[in-house]
């Protein structure tokens, strides 16, 4: 059986490590198609090397561009590859333009689609990611949900066939790599940091980075907090700042980090401030309180648990969230670390 895995963005590389490993163990033939959505070495090649991911059989090199241009170019080239490869399943992850293009190309060729992280909703149609995930869910044959709420959401939208709660493949990867990160990463010494004396932040979503006034106001707010904030700067955000590292109080802007260094940096931080869905989960699993720099999140369980608070880009809400006491409980969320094995089993059985 042949599985075509379509990926293109940094979080998808982490997810693909888990699924690729499980697919190989199940004796399945995997064809990795890298769209090139994230083409910067710090967001792509470095991750493949560090994680030991199989080399993509097809690298499309799409690069950046407007949503329409980027998605259209992906759709055209993915279709060509799928016609040549004729996989039994097309596997897509999450909510990026690579996700949508891969699912659309597959369904138009009458190839079954399996969607990892199905059923998640922020309920904000202003987010391009929300449109991507909704559309992908409604054209997928196998909907692989990380949590019960995602299953319930799909049922509300009339989707019940092919729906399975499997857990989160990012947790699979974190559980495997966290010990190695603690043993091998030298990020704290290289940045001259002590555990618990700093915050970690990430910023990359268009609604924050594409408004220069809003972006600079948020960076100034981060630089004015009670502890230094370490910000590994996403290439998108850097370009919005003119390609330089301007000074914002005690904000420490650093280059993008590899997976192991980022795990260690987060695990040793006082708190995390982010607009990333993946980092909200990683902070939770590592026992670090999170402040989400958005008005909503698809990972609602982390908010309900008290370990994640929504602050949007409001300096007052951010400061208030940082003063909130830690919750007394830390419930298990998003599976038990065997999501990829469950997914490989479903694909092997051809189950919908």
PyMOL commands that set and color helices and strands:
alter all, ss='L'
color gray80, all
select helices_A, chain A and resi 10-25+45-51+67-85+97-108+128-139+148-156+169-184+187-190+206-209+212-222+235-240+259-267+277-285+300-304+315-322+339-349
alter helices_A, ss='H'
color red, helices_A
select strands_A, chain A and resi 2-7+29-34+58-59+89-93+113-116+142-145+163-165+198-202+228-232+251-254+271-274+290-292+308-310
alter strands_A, ss='S'
color yellow, strands_A
deselect
rebuild
show_as cartoon
